[in-house]
Amino acid sequence: MKKGVGECFLNETERLILRELTVDDAQDILICFSNPDVLRYYGQKPLTSLDQVKNIVVNFANNYNEKRGIKWGIESKEKEGIIGTIGFHDWSSEHKRAEIGYALFPENWGKGLATEAVLEVISYGFKELNLKRIGAIVFVENKASNELLIKLGFEKEGVLKNYMYQNDVPFDTNVYSLLK
């Protein structure tokens, strides 16, 4: 495996390698997070340059080192290069909780890859990080992610009105949790 700027390696699943993101992944990250289909329900402005992405990768490593978040690249065992990202943000080791977030390139949607990656990260969160609560905040309109989380045992706790903006438009989000 490539050596990155932090030390947050994870595991392999049947079809995936979940690994630390490195600056070598910048082009793939830029492609993913400048795609309007990926960003439709992400609450983020499109990324615009490789330098911007390289800074973000360094920030991911700093977040890990400071125990605030973890972001991994999702790589298919069939070909090199990432097909998406997954990780925890708003990680609090003191309160034993974190929020999960993930994104895949559209050509990988509907193949069960998100389910496979999310299950592995949930296991890592509970076993390795000693989390007791994993949360998720999802646009109400994001049918696929809402269904995925419910299928994996997340409980819907409520709706946050006008909680996230995408292209300067406010959206309601569902709040989910999975408790250990």
N, C-alpha and C positions, 0 to 999 in steps of 0.2 A: 504494500500500500504506500501511496505517496505520503511524505511527511508534510504536515501543514504548519500553520503558525500557532496552533493551540495543541491540546492533547485530548480532544474529545472524539475518540473512535467508538464505534458501536459494534454492530454485528452483521452477519449475513442471514438472510431468510432463504426460502426455497429458490426464489427468482431474483433477489435483490441483494445489493451490498449497500449498507447504510454507513457512510464514512464522513470523516471531517471534510468540509469544503476547503479548498486551497485556492490561491490566486490563479492556478492553472485552470480552474473551473469558470473563470470570469466570463468568457465568451458564452458558455452554455447558460450561465445565470442571466446574462444580459438578454439572450434570446428568450428565455422563459419569462422574465419579469418585464419585458417590453411588449409581450403578446397581450392584446386586449381581451382575448378569450380567457386567459389565465387570470388577469387582473379584474375581470368583471365583478367578482365577489371577494376581492382581497383587501380592499380599503387602502390601496397604495397607488401612488403615481408611478407611471412607467419609468424604468431605469433608462438612462440615455447614453452612458459612456462606460468604457472599460475601466477607466480610472475610478469612477464612482463605484463600480462593482468591487474593484480591488480594495477600496477603503471599507466597504461593507463587510467583506470577508475578514479583514483585520478586526473590525468591530465585533464580528461573531466570536472570534477567538478571545478578544478582551472580555466579552460578556461571559464566556465560559470560565475564564480564569478568575473573574470576579463573582462567579456563581449567580449570575442574573439571567442567563439563558444559554441554550445550546441549539445549534443549527447544523444539520447533517445534509450531505448530498445523497440523493437516491440514485443509485446506479444499477442498471440492468446487468445481470451476469452475461447477457448475450452480446453486449457491446460496451466499449469504454465510453465514458462521458456520462454526465448526470442527466437524468430524465425528470428531475424535480428536486424539491427540498422538503425537509420536515424538521421539526424541532420544538423546543419549549421556549417560551418567553414568559416574562413576569414570574420567574422562578424565585421562590423564597424557601431556602432550606430551613429557616427558622420556623416558618408556618407550614412546611411540608406540602407545598402546592406549586403548581405551574400550569400555564395555559399551553395547549398544543396547537400547532399550526402546520399546514402542509400545502404543497402545490405540485402538480404534475403537468408536464407538457400535454396539450390536448390529445396528441396521437396515442397517449397511454391511458386515457380515460376509459372507464368501462371494462377493464381487464382484471379487476381485483387487486391491482398493485397498491392502491392507496390503502385498502384494507390490510394487506400484508405489512406495509410499512408502519401504519398506525398501531397495529397489534404489537409489533416489535418495540416500538417506542414506548407504548404504555407499559409493557413488561419491564423495560429498562428503567422507566421512571419509578415504578413501584419497588423493584428489586435493588437497583443500583443507587438511585438517588433518595430512596426511602420516602418517596412522596406518599401522602395519604389522600390527596385530591388532585385530579387532573381535570382542568376545565377546558372549555372551548367556547368561542364566540363566533357565530356563523350568521351570515346574511340570511334573513328569512327566505329570500328567493333562491338560495343555493340548495336546491332540492337534493342533489347528489350528496353533498356533505352532511346535510341534516339527516338523511336516511342512513348514511354510513355510521354516524355517531350513535344513533338509536340502535342500529343493528349490533354495534359493539358494546352495548350496555350503558351508554351515557344516558343520564336522566335530564330532561329539559326542565330547567328551573324557572324560566321566565323569558320575557321579551324586553330588550332595551330599546326604547323609542329613539329614533334619529341618532343612533349611537355611532355609526360610521358613515363617512362620506366617500363616495367614489365619483370622480369627475364633478365635484362640487354639488352632488346630489345626496341628500341624507337618506340613509337606509336604516330600517329596524333590524336588530339582530336577535337571534335566539342565544340563550346562555345555557350551557350544558355542564354537567359534572359527572365524573366517574370516581367513586370512592373506593379505597382499598378496604 
